[in-house]
């Protein structure tokens, strides 16, 4: 999970740099915020899974589904807060950064292990 979250963070940074080069500073900040809306909940979920795996009897399917629900709810809350609080929002950059971070795990699928 740490590899996926770190890859999402790297992809968010790259998306922010590209958006900044193409559309300016507000777009860069929007893309980074969009990516962080995916990275932060995933990182917290990974920490929760790691902590529950260390405790005997704590890892069960219900714990996983509750964590997944919290992850989705916090993602939506972060997106809503950004839309509400950030007035220079660039929608294409925000959605682009979010989608890039969300789908960055595909890079790991194409990586061949030796």
N, C-alpha and C positions, 0 to 999 in steps of 0.2 A: 504494500500500500504506500509506503514511503516513496518508492520510485515513481508511482503514478502521481502522487501529490507534487513531488518535486518537478516532474515533467510538466504538469499543469502550470506550475509557477513559472517555469522557463517559457512555456508557450504563451502565457499571459504577458510576460515581459516583451517577447518578440512581437506579439500582436500590438502592444502599446507603442513600441518603437515604430512599427510600420504605420500605424494610424497617425502617430505624431509627425512622421515624415510626409504623409499624404495630406493631412487635413489640419495639422497644428496641435497646439498644446491641449486645448479642450477635448479634442478627439483622443489624444493619447491618454489623458486622465480618464475619460469615459471607457476606453477599451480596457485599461488596467482595472478599473472598478468593476466592469463586467466580468472580467476573468476572476477577480478576487471573490465575486459572488459565488463562484463555483469552487475555488481553491480552499477558502476558509472552512466552509461546512464539510468538505471532503476531508480536510486535515483533522478537524475535530472528530469526525466519525471514525477515522483511522485510529486516532488516539483512544477513542472509546472502545473500539474493537480490540486494540492491543491490551488495554487495561483489563477488559473482561476476560481475555484469553489467559491472562496471568493468574486470575483468581479461580480456584476450583469451583465448578458448578455455576459460574456466572455466565458462561457462554451458552446461550440457548437461542432457538429460532425467534422467540418472542422479543428477546433483547435486541436482536439484529433488526427486526421490523420496527421496533420503537425508535432505534437509532436512525434508521432510514427515514422514518417519518419526520423526526427532528431535523435531519439534514435537509429534506425538501422544504419544510416549513421555514427554516432559517435562510435558505437560498431565496425563497420568495420574499421574506421579510427584508433581506439585504437589498434585493432589487427594488422593492417598494420604497425603502428609505432613500436609496440613491435617486430614484425618480422624484421623490418629494423634496429632497434637500439640495441636490446639485442642479442649479439653474442653468448652467452652460452645457447641459447634457447633449451629447451627440449620439442620437439613437443608433445609427448604423454601426458606429464604433463600439458602443456598449454591447449591442447584440453580437457583433463580430467577436469581441473579446470573450464574451460568455461562451459562444459556440466553439471557439478555438480551444478554450480551456476544457470545455465539456468533452470534446472529441479528440483531445490530444493523446489519449491512451491508444489510439489506432496506430500511432508511431511504434509503440511497443509490440504490436501484433506483427509488424513487418520485420522486426529485428530477429535475426536467426541466432540461435544459441549453438555453440560448438561444444 
